[in-house]
Amino acid sequence: MAIGPDGRTLYVGTGTGDRLFAVRDDGTEGTFRWSYVTGKHFHSSPAIGADGTIYVGSDDGQLHALRDEGDTYAVKWTFQTGKYVRSSPAIAPDGTIYVGSLNGRLYALRDDGSAATLLWSVLTGSSIYSSPALATDGTIYVGSMDHHLYAFHPDGSLKWSTDLGQAISYSSPAVDGTTIYVGTAGNLLVAVQDQGDAGVIQWVYQTGGKVFSSPAIGADGTVYVGSDDNHLHAVAADGAPLWTYPTGGDVRSSPAVDAAGTIYVGSKDGYLYAINPDGTLKWKYRTEGAIWSSPAINCDGTVYIGSTDKYLYAINPIQKSPTCVRGAISGQLWHDADADGEQDVEEDGLEGVTVNLFTADDALLATTVTGSDGTYEFERLYPGTYTIDVDEATLPPGLRLTTHNEPLTIELDWGQQITDADFGYDDSGALGGQVWHDANGDGLRDGEETSIENATVRLYTGEGQLLATTTTGSNGVYAFDGLPAGVYTVDVDESTLPAGYVLTAVTQELPIELAAGQTYYDVNFGYDDSGSIGDEVWRRCGDGERIGLSNVALHLYLDADGDGSYETLVDTQVTDTDGHYDFTGLPAGDYQVTVDETTVPDGYVLLTGNLPFIYTLAA
């Protein structure tokens, strides 16, 4: 069994089945997340890499590397050894993975993401059930059924091997400085000192049965190990017997020691025992099957154990770990009346607002409601990434966020207490919009039309009093925030626009009446810098009065290539009832205007003598 880096997910294989399970501790229940099938039994405990990769051996002869993806998994790679892998992997600080196989080899592998690279393998004299153990100097210790404890350098070269006189089976070495403790399949607990070029036996402690349990070392150096003589044994660092505790069956479970010194161990009799450092019983918990697996202790003190009754158990200790507790996130929602993002003494909390807590994979973990002072709290949180999200539908009407931090994502460590996940809201309104180049003059912002930057926009009261000015950004956007209910109008200082720009549209009718908390972000101003050509077609009466001629057609041509020939027809206009015409939206260029004489009433002759009209428009 192994506990994942999130402190909540447990990875455990089945010794009589063919599955590796991922189970999440949700506080009051264990939630199944996924299972991985190899087709063969698991006798290897998983090991977790620094990046969260799960490494586990199987009786299919392979080491499997999996990536946890929430409610499922991904297989990174598998490495074939050729025989059962009942040794649990050990991972060095540089990421090298060491694992033994029943083919007698110890393997060193590098995880290259999608494949495992074999760095080296060494052959011992018999099967390896024992799991490797690592010293701080990089030495790898492993036991073999050939009776030897081996020490290898990180490059795979042999440092030494020591004959213990009995086979080393499932008991894995425990390292304390230069001393290595290991049990034998006979009845021995052996202490071996690493003297550099040799492993020297320091002492031998005899139990009354086979030792398949791996030793555990207490903070004071005491060595604890189980035996098939139905006892847990405590031995001093110098080999002196301290005490034994009797159980009702073989003890093949490896002990685990918590921060307070309590020793946890399972027995074939179905009990998980919690034993005080002096050898007295603290408590015991009965399962409905034998316990061969070893306890795993979470940082908050929760003890996990598997049983042959097919259940995984999570047991709360009587006394929590003094050095590792779960974290909490708390904060306050308040009415930020002055919209400055800071809570002032006179600003009250917002009561009855729903706050949601989400995990890193966007799963809703918990929901709470703010109290009378606007405070909320989420407790007993494991390390990980969380998101706080306020349900804005539960806020009083008209409120808007002023702290600009919602939803809020938080990285939480063990025992960390986040107390400032605060959110401010005010009921003020806002006006804003865009100033843009309305190239086609239609009053609509089209996709290809660009913004006008650095235009000054002015805000006035309904009575015309100037309240504020602002400048458009690179996207042409402006905004006036923090506005109380009232009547407002907005205009653009056209002296700050590029030369030649004229207004084509305002997309909101002005003035605007704002209710409390109301926002208008679509008060947009369009400007066009294109030219126009227009005038009047008229007739002169006998008294000299000019009267417009309607329905006269005029044609506009462009000299597109600059050769003095106006060959490109751009537009045709017909005079209105007053005789006016206007060609608009014209880019810079040379233009010619002609009158379609067939549309002029009979009997009229040209007086001005200037047809066709020639115009040159600048940008």
Rosetta blueprint (number, residue, H / E / L):
1 M L
2 A E
3 I E
4 G L
5 P L
6 D L
7 G L
8 R L
9 T E
10 L E
11 Y E
12 V E
13 G E
14 T L
15 G L
16 T L
17 G L
18 D L
19 R E
20 L E
21 F E
22 A E
23 V E
24 R E
25 D E
26 D L
27 G L
28 T L
29 E L
30 G E
31 T E
32 F E
33 R E
34 W E
35 S E
36 Y E
37 V E
38 T L
39 G L
40 K L
41 H L
42 F L
43 H L
44 S L
45 S L
46 P L
47 A E
48 I E
49 G L
50 A L
51 D L
52 G L
53 T L
54 I E
55 Y E
56 V E
57 G E
58 S L
59 D L
60 D L
61 G L
62 Q E
63 L E
64 H E
65 A E
66 L E
67 R E
68 D E
69 E L
70 G L
71 D L
72 T L
73 Y E
74 A E
75 V E
76 K E
77 W E
78 T E
79 F E
80 Q E
81 T L
82 G L
83 K L
84 Y L
85 V L
86 R L
87 S L
88 S L
89 P L
90 A E
91 I E
92 A L
93 P L
94 D L
95 G L
96 T L
97 I E
98 Y E
99 V E
100 G E
101 S L
102 L L
103 N L
104 G L
105 R E
106 L E
107 Y E
108 A E
109 L E
110 R E
111 D E
112 D L
113 G L
114 S L
115 A L
116 A E
117 T E
118 L E
119 L E
120 W E
121 S E
122 V E
123 L E
124 T L
125 G L
126 S L
127 S L
128 I L
129 Y L
130 S L
131 S L
132 P L
133 A E
134 L E
135 A L
136 T L
137 D L
138 G L
139 T L
140 I E
141 Y E
142 V E
143 G E
144 S L
145 M L
146 D L
147 H L
148 H E
149 L E
150 Y E
151 A E
152 F E
153 H L
154 P L
155 D L
156 G L
157 S L
158 L E
159 K E
160 W E
161 S E
162 T E
163 D E
164 L L
165 G L
166 Q L
167 A L
168 I L
169 S L
170 Y L
171 S L
172 S L
173 P L
174 A E
175 V E
176 D E
177 G L
178 T L
179 T E
180 I E
181 Y E
182 V E
183 G E
184 T L
185 A L
186 G L
187 N L
188 L E
189 L E
190 V E
191 A E
192 V E
193 Q E
194 D E
195 Q L
196 G L
197 D L
198 A L
199 G E
200 V E
201 I E
202 Q E
203 W E
204 V E
205 Y E
206 Q E
207 T L
208 G L
209 G L
210 K L
211 V L
212 F L
213 S L
214 S L
215 P L
216 A E
217 I E
218 G L
219 A L
220 D L
221 G L
222 T L
223 V E
224 Y E
225 V E
226 G E
227 S L
228 D L
229 D L
230 N L
231 H E
232 L E
233 H E
234 A E
235 V E
236 A L
237 A L
238 D L
239 G L
240 A L
241 P E
242 L E
243 W E
244 T E
245 Y E
246 P E
247 T L
248 G L
249 G L
250 D L
251 V L
252 R L
253 S L
254 S L
255 P L
256 A E
257 V E
258 D L
259 A L
260 A L
261 G L
262 T L
263 I E
264 Y E
265 V E
266 G E
267 S L
268 K L
269 D L
270 G L
271 Y E
272 L E
273 Y E
274 A E
275 I E
276 N L
277 P L
278 D L
279 G L
280 T L
281 L E
282 K E
283 W E
284 K E
285 Y E
286 R E
287 T L
288 E L
289 G L
290 A L
291 I L
292 W L
293 S L
294 S L
295 P L
296 A E
297 I E
298 N L
299 C L
300 D L
301 G L
302 T L
303 V E
304 Y E
305 I E
306 G E
307 S L
308 T L
309 D L
310 K L
311 Y L
312 L E
313 Y E
314 A E
315 I E
316 N L
317 P L
318 I L
319 Q L
320 K L
321 S L
322 P L
323 T L
324 C L
325 V L
326 R L
327 G E
328 A E
329 I E
330 S E
331 G E
332 Q E
333 L E
334 W E
335 H E
336 D L
337 A L
338 D L
339 A L
340 D L
341 G L
342 E L
343 Q L
344 D L
345 V L
346 E L
347 E L
348 D L
349 G E
350 L L
351 E L
352 G L
353 V L
354 T E
355 V E
356 N E
357 L E
358 F E
359 T L
360 A L
361 D L
362 D L
363 A L
364 L E
365 L E
366 A E
367 T E
368 T E
369 V E
370 T L
371 G L
372 S L
373 D L
374 G L
375 T E
376 Y E
377 E E
378 F E
379 E E
380 R E
381 L E
382 Y L
383 P L
384 G E
385 T E
386 Y E
387 T E
388 I E
389 D E
390 V E
391 D L
392 E H
393 A H
394 T H
395 L L
396 P L
397 P L
398 G L
399 L L
400 R E
401 L E
402 T L
403 T L
404 H L
405 N L
406 E L
407 P L
408 L E
409 T E
410 I E
411 E E
412 L E
413 D L
414 W L
415 G L
416 Q L
417 Q E
418 I E
419 T L
420 D L
421 A L
422 D L
423 F E
424 G E
425 Y E
426 D E
427 D L
428 S L
429 G E
430 A E
431 L E
432 G E
433 G E
434 Q E
435 V E
436 W E
437 H E
438 D L
439 A L
440 N L
441 G L
442 D L
443 G L
444 L L
445 R L
446 D L
447 G L
448 E L
449 E L
450 T L
451 S E
452 I L
453 E L
454 N L
455 A L
456 T E
457 V E
458 R E
459 L E
460 Y E
461 T E
462 G L
463 E L
464 G L
465 Q L
466 L E
467 L E
468 A E
469 T E
470 T E
471 T E
472 T L
473 G L
474 S L
475 N L
476 G L
477 V E
478 Y E
479 A E
480 F E
481 D E
482 G E
483 L E
484 P L
485 A L
486 G E
487 V E
488 Y E
489 T E
490 V E
491 D E
492 V E
493 D L
494 E H
495 S H
496 T H
497 L L
498 P L
499 A L
500 G L
501 Y L
502 V E
503 L E
504 T E
505 A E
506 V E
507 T L
508 Q L
509 E L
510 L L
511 P L
512 I E
513 E E
514 L E
515 A L
516 A L
517 G L
518 Q L
519 T E
520 Y E
521 Y L
522 D L
523 V L
524 N L
525 F E
526 G E
527 Y E
528 D E
529 D L
530 S L
531 G E
532 S E
533 I E
534 G E
535 D E
536 E E
537 V L
538 W E
539 R E
540 R E
541 C L
542 G L
543 D L
544 G L
545 E L
546 R E
547 I E
548 G E
549 L L
550 S L
551 N L
552 V L
553 A E
554 L E
555 H E
556 L E
557 Y E
558 L E
559 D L
560 A L
561 D L
562 G L
563 D L
564 G L
565 S L
566 Y L
567 E L
568 T E
569 L E
570 V E
571 D E
572 T E
573 Q E
574 V E
575 T L
576 D L
577 T L
578 D L
579 G L
580 H E
581 Y E
582 D E
583 F E
584 T E
585 G E
586 L E
587 P L
588 A L
589 G E
590 D E
591 Y E
592 Q E
593 V E
594 T E
595 V E
596 D L
597 E H
598 T H
599 T H
600 V L
601 P L
602 D L
603 G L
604 Y L
605 V L
606 L L
607 L L
608 T L
609 G L
610 N L
611 L L
612 P L
613 F E
614 I E
615 Y E
616 T E
617 L E
618 A L
619 A L
